[in-house]
């Protein structure tokens, strides 16, 4: 039975989509059949991050409506065949004719076919957020160290706390700049105290992340600076021991 992980953030620009793509890839490299599911129904970008824009021809609403099976709708990465993408339908108004029960049935099917499914939720707390988190086994909240992002993360956690028990909500602090690395422990402690969540990992700021996104190339094919952090998070997700922080990046 596969595990469903929703990836959320209270605001945009935290690195949520890059996290979903790169941790999904890292899980696939570890031998886990992994589905990245884009639930951002207004601004889907996961296909760009994975370089699968030309292959992602059907979306999750097509599967729900019975227009095609999951196996046909999920695009397979040509270089990493253990990594699949199910993209989102575009709904400029932010509303989609998909019910919570229909999403539950889709994710039940995903659990039968995949080891892991990472759902890239839209920023904020709208319908896409509800669909992504409603049937998830656990949730990863992505934030940065700036005050506004931490406040939004705290609001998100307050909402999720009502539905998820201890051990099912985790924090990832992204886009940590090199100049902050020396004070990283105190910075991360502050973030954990504000969000009230255990830490799953820290992602350093890396100029190659947007470069990889724009070129549709996996980050691991460019360099290993931030990718090491994504891979350590994937290892921890699978139950392996891996460092939370590195003294040197």
C-alpha positions in Angstrom: 0.0 0.0 0.0 1.5 3.3 -1.1 1.9 6.5 0.9 0.4 9.8 0.0 2.3 12.9 1.0 0.8 16.4 0.4 3.3 19.2 0.0 1.9 22.6 1.0 2.9 26.2 1.7 1.1 29.2 3.1 2.5 31.4 0.3 4.2 31.2 -3.0 7.9 31.3 -3.6 9.0 28.9 -0.9 10.3 26.2 -3.3 7.3 23.8 -2.9 7.2 22.7 -6.5 10.9 22.2 -6.7 10.7 20.1 -3.5 8.0 17.9 -5.0 9.9 17.3 -8.2 13.3 16.7 -6.7 12.2 14.6 -3.7 10.0 12.6 -6.1 13.0 12.0 -8.4 15.2 11.1 -5.4 12.6 8.5 -4.3 12.5 7.0 -7.8 16.3 6.8 -7.8 16.0 4.9 -4.5 13.9 2.3 -6.4 10.5 3.5 -5.3 7.8 3.8 -7.9 6.8 7.4 -7.4 3.9 9.6 -8.7 4.1 13.4 -8.6 0.6 14.7 -8.7 0.1 18.4 -9.5 -2.9 19.7 -7.6 -2.3 23.4 -8.5 -5.4 24.0 -10.6 -4.6 27.6 -11.4 -0.8 27.7 -11.9 0.4 24.2 -12.6 4.2 24.0 -13.0 5.2 20.5 -12.0 5.3 19.4 -15.6 7.9 22.1 -16.3 10.0 21.1 -13.2 10.1 17.5 -14.4 10.6 18.3 -18.1 7.4 16.4 -19.0 5.3 19.2 -20.6 5.1 17.4 -23.9 4.2 14.0 -22.3 1.6 15.2 -19.8 -1.3 15.2 -22.2 -4.1 14.0 -19.8 -4.7 15.3 -16.2 -6.2 13.9 -13.0 -9.7 15.1 -13.9 -9.6 12.8 -17.0 -8.9 9.8 -14.7 -11.7 10.8 -12.3 -14.2 11.3 -15.1 -13.3 7.9 -16.6 -11.9 9.3 -19.9 -8.7 7.4 -19.5 -7.1 5.0 -16.9 -4.4 6.2 -14.5 -1.8 4.1 -16.3 -2.4 6.1 -19.5 -2.7 9.5 -17.9 0.5 9.3 -15.8 3.5 10.5 -17.9 6.6 8.4 -17.4 10.0 10.2 -17.1 12.1 9.1 -20.1 15.4 9.0 -18.1 14.0 7.9 -14.7 11.2 5.4 -15.5 10.3 5.0 -11.8 9.1 8.6 -11.7 5.6 9.4 -13.1 3.6 12.7 -13.3 -0.1 13.2 -13.2 -0.7 16.8 -14.0 -3.5 19.1 -13.0 -6.4 20.5 -15.1 -6.2 24.2 -15.6 -9.0 26.2 -13.9 -8.3 29.9 -14.1 -11.1 30.6 -11.6 -9.6 28.4 -9.1 -12.6 26.0 -8.9 -12.9 22.5 -10.3 -15.8 20.2 -10.6 -14.1 17.5 -8.5 -15.4 16.4 -5.2 -13.5 15.3 -2.1 -14.9 11.8 -2.5 -13.8 11.6 -6.2 -10.3 12.6 -5.1 -10.3 10.0 -2.4 -11.2 7.3 -4.9 -8.4 8.4 -7.2 -5.8 8.4 -4.4 -7.0 4.9 -3.3 -6.1 3.7 -6.8 -2.8 5.6 -6.6 -2.0 3.8 -3.4 -2.4 0.4 -5.1 -0.1 1.3 -8.0 2.7 3.4 -6.4 5.0 3.2 -3.5 4.9 7.0 -3.0 2.7 9.9 -4.2 3.8 13.5 -3.7 1.0 16.0 -4.2 2.0 19.5 -5.1 -0.7 21.6 -3.6 -1.3 25.3 -4.6 -0.2 28.0 -2.2 -2.9 29.2 0.0 -6.0 27.3 1.4 -8.4 27.0 -1.5 -9.9 24.0 -3.2 -6.6 22.6 -4.5 -5.2 22.7 -1.0 -8.3 20.8 0.3 -8.1 18.2 -2.4 -4.4 17.7 -1.8 -4.6 17.3 2.0 -8.0 15.7 2.4 -6.8 12.1 1.9 -3.1 12.4 2.5 -1.3 10.2 4.9 1.0 13.1 6.0 1.7 16.7 5.1 5.0 18.5 4.5 4.8 22.2 5.1 7.4 24.2 3.1 8.5 27.6 4.4 11.4 30.0 4.2 13.1 31.8 7.1 11.4 35.2 6.4 8.8 36.3 8.9 5.8 36.5 6.5 6.4 32.9 5.2 6.7 31.6 8.8 3.5 33.3 9.8 1.7 31.8 6.8 3.1 28.4 7.6 1.8 28.8 11.2 -1.7 29.5 9.9 -1.5 26.5 7.6 -0.4 24.3 10.5 -3.2 25.5 12.7 -5.7 24.4 10.1 -4.0 21.0 9.5 -3.6 20.3 13.2 -7.3 19.6 13.4 -7.0 16.6 11.0 -3.5 15.2 11.4 -2.1 13.6 14.5 1.4 14.0 15.8 4.0 12.4 13.5 2.0 13.2 10.3 3.0 16.9 9.9 6.5 17.9 9.1 8.4 21.1 8.3 10.9 21.8 5.6 12.8 25.1 5.5 13.8 26.0 2.0 15.9 28.7 0.2 18.3 29.1 3.1 21.1 31.4 2.0 24.7 30.7 2.5 25.3 33.7 4.7 22.7 32.2 7.1 24.3 28.8 7.3 26.6 29.6 10.2 23.5 30.7 12.3 21.5 27.9 10.8 20.7 26.0 14.0 19.2 29.0 15.7 17.4 30.1 12.6 15.9 26.6 12.2 15.0 26.4 15.8 13.1 29.7 15.5 11.3 28.3 12.4 10.4 25.1 14.2 9.1 27.0 17.2 7.0 29.3 15.0 5.5 26.5 13.0 5.3 24.0 15.8 6.4 21.1 13.7 9.3 18.6 13.6 12.0 19.3 11.0 12.2 17.0 8.0 15.0 18.8 6.2 16.6 22.1 5.1 17.1 23.1 1.5 19.9 25.6 0.7 19.4 28.4 -1.8 20.8 27.2 -5.1 20.9 29.3 -8.3 20.7 26.1 -10.3 17.2 25.2 -9.0 15.5 27.9 -11.2 17.9 27.1 -14.0 16.9 23.4 -13.9 13.2 24.4 -13.7 13.5 26.7 -16.8 15.3 24.1 -18.8 13.1 21.2 -17.7 16.2 19.2 -16.5 16.4 17.4 -13.2 18.6 19.2 -10.7 20.7 16.1 -10.1 21.7 16.3 -13.8 23.2 19.7 -13.2 24.8 19.7 -9.8 24.6 18.1 -6.3 24.6 21.2 -4.1 20.9 21.3 -3.1 20.2 17.9 -4.5 22.0 16.3 -1.6 19.4 17.9 0.7 16.5 16.5 -1.4 18.1 13.1 -1.4 18.5 13.0 2.4 14.9 14.0 2.8 13.9 11.1 0.5 16.0 8.7 2.5 14.3 9.8 5.7 10.9 9.4 4.1 11.7 5.8 3.4 12.9 5.2 6.9 16.7 5.4 6.3 19.1 7.3 8.4 20.3 10.6 6.9 21.6 13.8 8.3 19.1 16.7 8.8 21.8 19.3 8.4 25.3 19.4 7.0 28.0 21.5 8.7 29.3 22.4 5.2 27.4 22.7 2.0 
